[in-house]
Amino acid sequence: MKVIHLISGGDSGGAKTHVLSLLQNLSRTIDVTMVCFLEGPFAQEARELDIRTEVYPGRNVLHTLRLLQKKIRTEGYDLIHCHGARGNMMGAMLRRSTGLPVVTTVHSDYRLDYLGRPFSRISYGTVNTIALRFLDYRIGVSDAMVDLLISRGFDPDKLFAIYNGIDFTLPPPAMDRTAYYRSVGLNADDDSVVVGIAARLNPVKDIATLIRGFARAHASCPNLRLLIAGDGEQRAMLEGLARDLGVAPFVCFAGWISDTNTFYQSIDINTLTSLSETFPYALTEGARACLPTVSSRVGGVPYLIDHGVNGLLFSPGDADELARHLITLARDPVQRQHLGCRLRQKGVEEYSLESTVRRQLEIYQIVLRRKDRRGTVGRRDGALVCGAYGRGNAGDDAILEAIVRELRQIDPDLPVWVLSRRPDETRMTYRVNSIYTFGFPKFLRRMGRTRLYINGGGSLMQDVTSRRSLWFYLFTISAAKKLGNRVLMYGCGIGPIHYPSNRRLCARVLERNVDMITLRDTHSLTELEDMGINHPEVLLSSDPTVILPAARPEVIDGMLESRGLDPKGRYIGFTLRPWPGYEEKAELFGRAADYAWETYGLTPVFLPIEKRLDVGACQKAAAHMKAPHYIFEDTGASDHTIGLFARMQVVVSMRLHALVFSAGQGVPLVGVVYDQKISSFLNYIGQDLFTDLDDVTYEGLCAHIDAAVKRIGDTEFLSGGVDRLRQVERRNSQAAEKLLRLGR
């Protein structure tokens, strides 16, 4: 593989470090050439690192363009990789004339690159903004940068994320802590807890908030010290602020330091207070030294730091929140150690230099593979997925995540489109193209270009909650078929459909327009047979979400710790939802939760699936409780939600996906049936502890909890049914693969 990199040559800071370290390591595996447009320290440093570097100086753009065209044609490059405004402009002009795919790395927000330089902003900034739209692929330095590009209308299918990786080998410090403090002038001793930051002293780094937060924390924890490594135009102002706040004797301005390794190994808490960032090296360098980190919630930071798990986050500019976090860490050396170790572990796994190089090579391979794909795939390409997405329901969101995951396993280059109530949110979360659910002109146009339409999981074919939703889904199925798609109903539930007219309509549409149906339970199969549906190929599979994994144990430990819950505690989970008749039964759930606490020492934890509805239902039950308990307002991403259910000893649930998630983790279940899909699922996996909502009694709930507790540890009984579900779930993806193959 031969790749030519185009860059101005005047770059500095994180962009310079990223490009030089990346190219130095890439050149050991592939043929890399870097072309700069001006001579200077950047090009010289690249040569010293043995990176093949050429300089094409001069302001004659057309002359430079001709030289590059000749070089690319004669030397046989496979791909053009650009960096920055000038590189992007050249890449945009070379794209058509060379026929090569052109990739750019977006190192920062291109709209902010030239702040304070109005002429450069108008000239280079405008050129860069336009050129970015004419390139084939864009690589954001952090997932947050990719999110920013998605929010500005760039195609998620043509975006990739990469991170500023570092070597996580930790060299020994040049001197011990005490000697280092003396060398920089910090007044600290063995009992001091030293807070540190390495940053330029300019407005965007917002060191003023750090000093204010430190001053407030120091009032409660006098052993705190602050070490600031860096220099800049705000230094005099910041020194004055420290004096005004009365903490000047405890704050050290060390100026620029060259030995960052010793700096990070000499402090106790790493901080970042920036108002804007992509993915700063300061965090990964701190992670390398196992430092607990307190950072503003900006840019790509939340992708590295899971709040409460491996670090603490605060809102930019909020000195009070920052102070609270500093006090927490100053008083708890064990938490400092836990957060620091978890951060290093995540850094090594995902943000090392080796990971960055591996990811870059993977991106190149994807780009070249997609170039070849254009000649093998016809005019139609991709899949359109429709379901109850973008409504804040963790179960439906997990279904979409599972479907997208399986489609990408079938064909990693398949364009995926999703109908969603919140298309912007869906684009960000799943990195797929998304259309508003009721944007009829847009999704009908897209149906004319895709090969596969997926009616995606869940109980979409029912008229209990809404007849109109049933009619809508039947319309989309019919339209997709008429517009040339293969149609698959994916791991779905059928029914209940009560109205005879709706049953006839459903039977007619499915019989005429659906190619394959995979079902998640046996009751749905009976429903199809009762409606006389014979034409589509029907397979009994399972709910797609059974394939989803739980988050790593240390992540769930952190989620529990941050809420004051013991990661090693014993819990009973309750997932409740509002439904006709629930309010009369809420007290019984609260009393049953008390019973579990008093009898078995299980702390009740309420876990919502659809937080908009479920949190209120949980609060109504908790209002009748005496036992200590906790209500999660939000369980987070699918893997976090599944991981939380995995920590329960028993789960009592009205929600299907709480039962699916728990069953998949081998947790004993008690089901409360408000819809036949609950009993159908439990019967399907051989579980027998469930009762109808209308029939719920305190004695009955307690008896079911007793029986469930006895099953704790009965791995064979608890896992057997779910293992079978995972095996038959493959039929969902096999059906999709078959129809995609036929659709070519």
MOQUI-V602890 format. One line per field, one symbol per residue. phi: phi as a letter, one per 30 degrees, with the letter a starting at -180 (. if undefined). psi: psi as a letter, one per 30 degrees, with the letter a starting at -180 (. if undefined). burial: # if it has 16 or more other C-alpha atoms within 10 Angstrom, else .. A space follows every 50 residues. Layout:
phi = ???
psi = ???
burial = ???
//
This chain:
phi = .cbcccadjcdbiddddddddddeddddcbdbbccccadledddddddci ddbbccdjcdddddddddedddddcidcacbcbiedddddddddeddcid dbcbccdadddcdcdibeddddddddeddddedccdbbccdjddddeddd dcjddedcbbcbbddbdddcddddadedddeddciddbbdddcccbbcad cbeddhdedddddddddddcbdddbbccckbldceddddddddddicedc cccdidbccdddeddcccbcbbbddaacaddedddddechcdbcbddbhd eddccceicblbcbdeicdddeeddddedddbdddeddddddddeddddb bddddddddddddedddddddddedccddcajbccbadcicicddddddd edddedddddbdcddccbdbdbddddeddchbdbbeecdeedddddedbc cbccdciicdcabddaddddddddddddddddcjcdbbcchcccjdcdde ddddddedddddbcdbbcccaddddddddddidbdddcbdbadedddddd deedddedddedcicdecdcbccbbbbdaejdedceeddddddedddddb icddbcbdcceecddddddddddcccddabcddacidedddddddddddb bcbcceddddededcicdcbccccbdddddddddcicbcabdedcdbddd dddddedddddeidedddceddededdddedddddddddddddd
psi = kkkkkkkefgllbeeeeeeeeeeeeeffeljkkkklgkkaeeeeeeefgg kjkkkillgjeeeeeeeeeeeeeffhlfkkklkleeeeeeeeffeeffgk kkkkkjfljffgehkfieeeeedeeeeeeeeefglelkjkileeeeeeee fggkjffgklklljlljgkjlklflleeeeeeffgkilaffkjkklkjlk ileffhfeeeeeeeeeeeefiffklkjjjllafgeeeeeeeeeefggefg kkjfakkfifeeeffflfkklkglfkldjkfeeeeeeeghkkkklkilbg effejjkfeglkllkkfjeeeeeeeeeeeefifeeeeeeeeeeeeeeeef gleeeeeeeeeeeeeeeeeeeeeeffkaekklkkkkailgggjeeeeeee eeeeeeefeejfgkkkkkkkfieeeeeeefhlkkkkegieeefeeefffl fkkjjilaieilgeekeeeeeeeeeeeeeeefgglkkkkjhlkklkjeke eeeeeeeeeeeffkekkkkfleeeeeeeeefhjfekkkkjblkffffkll lkefeeeeeeefggkkfglklkkkjllkkkfeeffeeeeeeeeeeeeeef gjkkkkjkejeeeeeeeeeeeffglflklkjkekfaleeeeeeeeffkek kkkfkefeeeeeefghkkkjkjjfkffeeeeeeeggkgillkefgkleee eeeeeeeeeffkfieeeefeeeeeeeeffffeeeeeeeeeeff.
burial = ..#######.#...#############....#######...##..##... ######........#..##..#....###################..#.# ##########..##......#..##.##..##.##############.## ...#############.#....#...#..##..#.###...######### ##..##############..#.#########...#..##.##....##.# #####....######################################### ##.###########.##.##.#########....##############.# #######.###.##..#..#.........###########.######### #######..#..############.###.########.....#..##### #############.....###.##.######.###############... .##.###..##.#############.##....#..#.###########.# #..########...#.#..#########...#..#############... .##########.##########.##.#.###.#.#..############# #########################.#########.#.###.#..#.... ##.###.##.##....###.###.##.##.###.###.##..#.
//
